[in-house]
Amino acid sequence: MGDTMRSQRRGLLRYLPVVLPWLGLLSGGCIAAPLASAAPSWRPQVQQWGMEEVVLRSTHAYANPFTDVTLQATFRCGNRTLRVEGFADGDGIWKVRFMPQRQGSCTFTTHSNDASLNAVSGGFMVTPPKPGNHGPVRVCKAYYFCYADGTPFFPLGTTSYNWLNRDAKLQDETLATLRKTRFNKLRFLLFPKWYAFNRVDPPEFPYVRKADGTFDLNRFNPAFFANVDRRIRELEAMGVQADIILFHPYDHWGFSTMDPAHNEAWIRYVAARLSAYRNVWWTMANEYDLMTPRNWNRLGRVLRASDPYGHPAGIHNAGPWFDPRQPWIDHVIIQDGTGFAGRSAYIARRRYGKPVIVDEFGYEGNNAQAWGELSGRQEVDRAWGITMAGAYFSHGETYVHPGGVIWWAAGGKLVGESPPRLAFLKTVMTSLPFQEMVPSPGLVVNGSALAQPGHAYLFWFPWKQGQFFMPRSQIRLAGGPLFKVELIDPWLMRTYLLGYTSSGDQAFTMPVAPALLRITAAAKGAGEPRPVGDLLGVFAGDFPTTAKADPALFNAGPMHYGLDFQIWMLQQNPAADALLEKYLPKRVLHGRATVFPLSALLKFTHTRQQTVRALAAALGRIPVQ
């Protein structure tokens, strides 16, 4: 009889962790204190796209809990089932994190080779999302991004590579700065960085450091990841996407040269720990082509298998783009600091049919590096060029502060002129049905266009280096009888209502540059239509702008190669590559030189001008693939 009662008590204790959360729900959420510190815990309620965290404690001691124990949990919500990996968090604690995708009741059961972690079951309720929680970001409509609830997302990114590996005060200052901006995506590394303006050891490392100063790559450091968790939660509360870069080459601790097994273990642990945050993105590597060769596609497949929520994923280049047609890549990341990043973005968009983000096109700053010496105006102009190509961009700032602190590397404060103007760019774009507007070079002459014909047009008229005066421009409007015309100054961040116009071909000379025209369908009778040139002339004080449109000028032919293309891009086209081999010595067509435009290389090879002209003419006959 006594044995039977003891067996019943043991059975009751085993099911208390399951019953208590439900009792808490029925009593208004008040749950009694756990019976013992070893009892499993989880939240009885969690909002949709929030995080349910099951915390377990093992009664066993292990030589290495990170390698000796396996833990998963199966979550069932209605008719949907998801198996999720758990992870060790030090001090005998294991966790499984889950991001519920739908509202209602959910249950879970754990699976482990540790008996005290195995077959733990429980349940919780998923409530409606709180204000501001739109869920994780996904690719939508082929070229764009939306939150899980369908809300359009326009990424306005910035870069602070090593901010998580600096002191807590500087991290706090970085977040305080972000709160004052409109940036909604932050690119950063997990592994610490060793590079110019950033030669310091971090407060904590991702792995446990041994007495001899080396790292045990089989033991993750929970203290390091606790800070990562905290900072991602803070970014989430600010509405900022955490674009996590998993690998990079700028290292002197040995993390960039780990063997394949440790690379995969790193991805699995990071994904198990962080993928349940709704604001996570993945960048597989920063400048992957500067790292020791590895099977990036295999690592990409490991990442996809380890992230059950399908967060956005891509890979960043230094020179040639990684092939973004791979199924684990859902958006194209490119670097192009040549000044022609908008053109590269347009090519990538057309070629691959995926969203394009130019994550590095040069930085506003004064760090005495060619890539970190843009003026604020140059930063903004390049950003607009990328945007008008139907792509997105990431900002960076490289002004050097005392002690070598730079936002691009370490965070801190932003002092440049571009952040508020990039925020204004986002305001302009989100004032339009930007996910319905496509690059439309055939609708503009001497400018660029995004259009949803008949409904909304955005025309960009840049000021080109070496230009003496603005050339005559043309636009083509179709579909609606009446359009509202607004002139936008992207630097002064001002919008001027010029009046109304009608459909058709129109020609004029812009009195302001760089500038935009936002032209949107208007209700009949909203105003008297006048030619755009007349409206611009009145705005500029009777500046003569009106001209006669020439329909033949709208026949924009295919894009052709030229001397301003990067060498590696030319080498990818067999016909263009054959010309390089014909006209230039082979020794100059390899290595890091291939990231530069051909025109820059020709300055250092002392190539005769007649050869340069012949090469330019020949390249100009080859259409861009």
QUITAKA-V236927 format. One line per field, one symbol per residue. ss: DSSP state (~ for helix, > for strand, _ for the rest). phi: phi as a letter, one per 20 degrees, with the letter a starting at -180 (. if undefined). Layout:
# QUITAKA-V236927
ss = ???
phi = ???
This chain:
# QUITAKA-V236927
ss = _~~~~~~~~~~~~~~~~~~~~~~~~~______________>___>>>____>>>>>>_______~~~~__>>>>>>>__>>>>>>>>>____>>>>>>_____>>>>>>>>>________>>>>>>>_________>>>>___>>>>____>>___>>>___~~~__~~~~~~~~~~~~_____>>>>>_____>__>________>>>_____>>>>>>_~~~~~~~~~~~~~~~~~__>>>>>>>>______~~~__~~~~~~~~~~~~~~~_____>>>>>>>_~~~_____~~~~~~~~~~~______>>________________>>>>>_____~~~~~~~~~~~~__>>>>>>___>>____~~~_>_~~~~~~~~~~~~~___>>>>_>>___~~~__~~~~_______~~~~~~~~~~~~~___~~~_>>_~~~>>__>>>>>___>>>>>>__________>>>>>>_____>>>>>>>____>>>>>>>>__>>>>>>_____>>>>>>>_______>__~~~~~~~~______>>___~~~~_____>_____>~~~~~__~~~~~~~~~~__~~~__~~~~~_>~~~~~~~~___~~~~~~~~~~~___>__
phi = .fffffffffffffegfefggfffffennedffgfbfeffbaefcbfgmececedcceeddcfbffdecdbcbddccmedccecfdbecnlmdcccdcdfebepeccbbecbedgfdemecabbddegffgnednfecfblmdcccffenffcdfceccbgdffddfffffffffffgfeddfcbcebeeffdcagmbdcfffcdfdfeefenedefdcfdgfffffggffffffgfemdfeeeeecaeebcdofecffgffgfffffffffedffffdeccdgbelgfeeggbeffffffffffedfdmfgbbbddddgfffeffffedbedcdbdfndfffffffffffdmcgcceebcocfrbemdgeccfffffgfffffgfffenccbcebccfedgnmfcggdcnoddcfeegfffffgffffffdfffddcgcffdbcmacbdbdgncbccddceeegnfebfffdcccdbodfbcedcecefefmcccfeqcbdfpeccadfecbfbcddccgcfgnfaefcgggfffffgenmffcfbefdgfffffeffcfafeefffffffdgffffffffecfffedcmfffeefgfffffddlffffffffffffffedfff
